[in-house]
């Protein structure tokens, strides 16, 4: 009998005697290392043969109840300074490992890798993940709300990989100073493996299909022989210097050069509580926003990308619902979005966040911005403050209170009058159209505050989840009536079936200026359900099923405004390709005039009603391949006209060094005679070159016919030491008519991680 067959038989015996590794029924006993370990990936120190091995990995894809044929085993130990994890990934299939890039923070689903998830708070909700590919490419992230992974978080840890004849192994060292944790004897741990070459995903603790494998509900116990001690003095300073030069050609300004310096600092108040400080922060290395074709009536949401605002983001930014957030960090230091985005100088900021004991989390944020020198009349200096207190209730549910505040620090002798600016047409949107009073969130009042309570329901078995919230805003010189936002959401979910319902009501005078509330004075409701049919093993179709959604918007006097309904049927194939076919029905009663073509030739009157249907098909090819296609077509009505929409995404890889992407979108709005059709193009090629694990070059071009802009952003990054980088960033924008230069800028930046 070969070694591979022997290992598999032994695993089967172990598996049948222990059944599937169920949550809370598997335990790993971790003990202190009695010898030094060299992090080289080989696991050849004597201690690795003495430690217990976690094994019996169960498939999470394509099935969820079968032992993985290519076994995975892990071991955990620790020293005074770090947790050390050794993992062996056996591989008995032919061919090379699938590793698409050498860039840090790789895509988990598109690369062979092994991932460790640690819940050091023992709350089955929040934690950290550390992931490694067979080429030792690293990805780390924060685990939020039970299973969401935010890989924007960067910190210092170490790993090495060794590749053998029928296995690859890794050693991972995670300094205690890198993570936040409670000094308790029980943590939780989950280990996942994406064996993409064999098209199998597996987990140490069984995860039913339909759930995120990263959900900390599905984790085993990590029992310490001695509760981890505090990491001791833990202060990190990250200074930076940046030099830049730029010119606004559109305004015929002279070239402006600048030199900036500042720092971030991280101070561990305790092992579970952290203080982050920033002085004169610089975000010039942050990638530009991905542009969109805007055919909506309301503000578009763009995600936060700035590092300082990302850690513990769930604590600050997840209050309310997606269309009623009391805090949206992009309100601080940013005006506009896309090619109209403008940075407002942040003077300094501080954030205190983390755990107190086993049940409490706290968060406090304070930021001061300077006035925007290019638009001081609508952007004076401001002080922003956020405070959150959260209590875990029962096993996984949470009750939290939030306060969000903005105070105008501008000279009170200067009477900033937003109403006057609006009425004179001085405030304009990205298309140069005057902003109407009811459409703007800009206000220059003395202050704006929002208070609120949120209750988040999450059951132990993950079947039920929900949310109830009530928020209230406070403004000077505004009636105290109807200044609330409230809502409720409930979902029941099993692998085969899920159903949800939601309700939200926002008062006419509710004003969350530092939040994201694009529409006030409305009541939203919705419901939806989906069903999954799982096929038998060996079928090329892994699962399929329908999804139905229905929703609507009413005035707060219960008059009908909007409705939408959709019916889709989804097909997920064993080779990771995906097909979706569906249709939509929409109804809109306009509360203000609107041109759905954005051309100025099809202005629809206020109080008119419109309904239409459309049909859509979406396809994504096998994402394991070096050439991946993503395409969708939508056709049908759109208000009083016809709309044809086509989107195409092409990805070509020369792994692991190069990746080329081409994303395009075409919209044709067919207007009635005598007007010409409106054709809108959005094209975004992207070139990614990863010369090594520490050397990266990216070029991103975006052509947007709607905003008549061609934008280009190139970024060179050299990570010369852990979490220490040199950036060279070049950006320019052109007017598409004649390709005249709008502006150009180049930035050189160095930051260095200094542990004190």
Buried (B, 14 or more C-beta within 10 A) or exposed (E): EEEBEEBBEEBEEEBEEEEBBEBBEBBBEBBEBEEEBEBBBBBEBEBBEEBEBBBBBBBBBBBBEBBBBBBBBBBBBBBEEBBBBBBBBBBBEEEEBBBBBBBBBBEBEBBBBBBBBBBBBBBBBBBBBBBBBBBBBBBBBBBBBBBBBBBBBBBBBBBBBBBEEEBBBBBBBBBBBBBBBBEBBEBBBBBBBBBBBBBBBBBBBBBBBBBBBBBBBBBBBBBBEEEBEBBEEBEBBBBBBBBBEBBBBEEEEEEEEEEBEBBBBBBBBBBBBBBBBBBBBBBBBBEBBBBBBBBEBEBEEBEBBBBBBBBBBBBBBBBBBEBBBBBBBBBBBBBEBBBBBEBBBBBBBBBBBBBBEEEEBBBBBBBBBBBBEEBBBBBBBBBBBBBBBBEBBEEBBBBBBBBBBBBBBBEEEEEBEBEEBBEEEBBEBBEEEBBEEEBBBBBBBEBBBBBBBBBBBBBBEBEBBBBBBBBBBBBEEBEEEBBBBBBBBBBBBBBBEBBBBBBBBBBBBBBBBBBBBBBBBBBBBBBBBBEBEBBEEEEEBBBBBBBBBBBBBBBBEEEEBBBBBBBBEBBBBBBBBBBBBBBBBBBBBBBEEBBBBBBEBBEBEEEEEBEBEBEBEBBBBBBBBEEBBBBBBBBBBBBBBBBBBBBBBBBEBEBBBBBBBBBBBBBBBBBEEEBEEBEBBBBBBBBBBBEEBBBBBBBBBBBBBBBBBBBBBBBBBBBEEBBBBBBBBBBBBBBBEEEEBBBBBBBBBBBBBEBE
